[in-house]
Amino acid sequence: MSYQIAKARWATTAGLMAICTSLGACSTLPVPSKTLTVYNLSSGDAYIEFEQPNSIGDKILWRSDVQTLGGESLGIGSGHCTRLDADANFFCSFTVTLDGRGIISGHGIQRTEPLESTFPIIGGTGEFEGIVGEIKSTPVEERARFRYDMTYSLSR
C-alpha cells in the first residue's frame, strides 16, 4: 500500500512538523532549528507616562541598532511596550530587522528586569518567511543592551 502526503503543517510549539497522509494518519517529526544571537542597544527608548509615574498603561517606544557581540551593525530593532502591573511587567510587540536578510517579529510579556523573558516568534519576511520559534531576551551590561537568542525553524 502506498501513502501520499496530503499536507504538511508546522506546529508553533516545540519545533515539530506534522505530516499527514491521505488516509488521515498524522505523525510529528522534529524540525532542525537554528539559533541566531543579536544585541539590541537600549539607548533609543522613549517613555510615555499616563497620570502618575510608573502607572499601568505607561508606554515604552524604542528603535535602536541591532549588533553582534563585538558591535558590528546588523540592522534595527524596534517596538512598543505597555506596562501591565505594579511589578513593571510589560506586554511588548517588536521587530528585529536584519539588513539584507529580512524581519523577525515577536510579542509577549517582558518580565521585570533583570529577569530573562521568552517571546514566541509570530512571523517573518525575506529569509525568515515561514519562521516559527522563540526569542529569549536578556538584559546585559546593566541594561545598556539586550541579548536576543532567537531559536527558530522555517516552514518553507
C-alpha positions in Angstrom: 0.0 0.0 0.0 1.4 3.4 -1.0 0.8 6.6 1.1 0.9 10.1 -0.3 1.5 13.1 1.8 -1.7 15.1 1.7 -0.4 18.1 3.6 2.3 19.3 5.9 1.8 22.0 8.5 4.0 23.3 11.3 3.2 23.3 14.9 4.2 26.5 16.5 5.4 24.8 19.7 8.4 22.6 20.3 9.7 22.8 16.7 7.6 19.9 15.4 6.3 19.4 11.9 3.1 17.4 11.5 2.9 15.2 8.4 -0.5 13.8 7.5 -1.1 11.0 4.9 -4.0 10.9 2.6 -5.6 8.4 4.9 -5.7 11.0 7.7 -2.9 9.5 9.9 -0.6 12.1 11.2 2.8 11.9 12.8 5.2 14.6 14.0 8.8 14.9 13.0 11.4 17.0 14.8 12.5 20.0 12.7 16.1 21.2 12.8 16.4 24.5 14.5 18.9 27.4 14.2 20.0 29.9 16.8 20.8 33.5 16.0 22.1 35.8 18.8 22.0 39.6 18.4 22.3 42.5 20.7 19.9 45.4 20.8 21.0 48.7 22.2 18.6 50.2 24.7 19.6 53.8 24.1 16.7 54.6 21.8 13.9 54.3 24.4 11.1 56.8 24.9 8.9 56.5 28.0 5.3 57.9 27.9 3.7 58.2 31.3 -0.1 58.4 32.0 -1.3 60.2 35.1 1.2 59.2 37.7 4.8 57.9 37.2 5.1 54.1 36.8 1.4 53.6 36.1 -0.3 50.7 34.4 -0.8 51.6 30.8 2.5 53.6 30.5 4.3 53.0 27.2 7.8 52.4 26.0 8.6 53.1 22.4 12.0 52.1 21.1 14.2 51.9 18.0 17.9 51.2 18.1 20.7 49.4 16.4 21.0 45.6 16.4 24.5 44.4 16.6 26.9 41.4 17.0 28.5 40.9 20.4 31.5 42.9 19.0 29.4 45.9 18.0 29.1 45.2 14.2 25.8 46.7 12.9 23.3 44.1 11.7 20.1 46.2 11.4 17.4 47.8 13.5 15.3 46.7 16.5 12.0 48.5 17.2 8.9 48.1 19.2 6.4 49.2 21.8 5.6 48.0 25.2 2.7 48.7 27.6 3.1 48.4 31.4 0.8 45.7 32.8 1.2 45.9 36.6 2.9 47.5 39.6 5.8 45.0 39.3 6.9 46.6 36.0 6.0 43.7 33.7 5.2 44.9 30.1 3.4 43.5 27.1 5.7 44.1 24.1 5.5 43.8 20.3 8.7 44.2 18.4 10.6 43.5 15.2 14.3 42.7 14.5 15.2 43.9 11.0 18.4 42.3 9.8 19.9 44.2 6.8 19.6 42.3 3.6 18.0 39.3 5.3 14.5 40.2 6.5 12.4 40.8 9.6 11.7 38.7 12.6 8.7 39.7 14.7 7.7 38.7 18.2 5.5 39.7 21.1 4.7 38.7 24.7 5.4 39.6 28.3 8.7 41.4 29.1 9.3 40.4 32.7 10.6 42.8 35.3 14.3 43.3 34.7 16.8 41.7 35.2 14.7 38.6 34.6 15.0 36.8 31.2 11.9 36.8 29.1 10.8 34.4 26.3 8.6 35.6 23.4 7.1 33.5 20.6 8.2 34.4 17.1 5.0 35.4 15.3 6.3 35.9 11.8 9.0 37.0 9.4 9.9 38.3 6.0 12.6 37.6 3.4 15.0 34.9 4.6 12.7 34.4 7.7 9.4 33.8 5.8 7.7 30.9 7.5 9.6 31.2 10.7 8.5 29.6 14.0 10.3 29.6 17.3 11.1 31.8 20.3 13.2 34.7 21.3 14.9 34.8 24.7 15.5 38.4 25.8 18.2 39.0 28.5 19.3 42.5 29.7 23.1 42.7 29.8 25.7 45.3 30.8 23.3 46.9 33.4 20.6 47.2 30.7 22.8 49.0 28.2 21.9 46.3 25.7 19.6 43.3 25.5 20.7 40.0 24.1 18.2 38.2 21.9 18.8 34.5 21.4 16.4 33.5 18.6 15.9 29.8 18.2 13.8 29.0 15.1 12.9 26.8 12.2 11.5 27.6 8.8 8.3 26.0 7.5 9.0 26.6 3.8 
